[in-house]
Amino acid sequence: MDLDMEPDSGRQHHEEFNFSEVFVHQMIHSIEFVLGAVSNTASYLRLWALSLAHSELSTVFYEKVLLLAWGYDNIIIRLVGLTVFAFATAFILLMMESLSAFLHALRLHWVEFQNKFYHGDGCKFRPLSFASLTDNDD
């Protein structure tokens, strides 16, 4: 047995290595990777900005409603301030901000996470046409 022979030497199909083609292909993938990383980072920074907005909104409700009402000696004003603060906290901060954060996170996972797996190499979509059905029957 000849040790210099390659196992696939019976096949005559050898592609010639083209450095420029491989280089361009790798450059395109590198640019796509960098742009994807920057885009994903910016998208997740949007969630961070959302949490900052939530923090500032809660600070405003605390300082402008609860502390302002607590500055008065009247029990009615204090109860109204506490009620407004509880309503604002429960309905605006809790419900609206939770829904907003959930939708942002869902969009991020759907858009940014899915681009790692979807390649778009399936069958071409051809809508249903009755004319094509009658043509096939003839």
Secondary structure, DSSP 8 states (H G I E B T S, - for coil): --TTS-TTTT--------HHHHHHHHHHHHHHHHHHHHHHHHHHHHHHHHHHHHHHHHHHHIIIIIHHHHTSS-HHHHHHHHHHHHHIIIIIIIIIHHHHHHHHHHHHIIIIIHTTT----S-------HHHHHHHH-
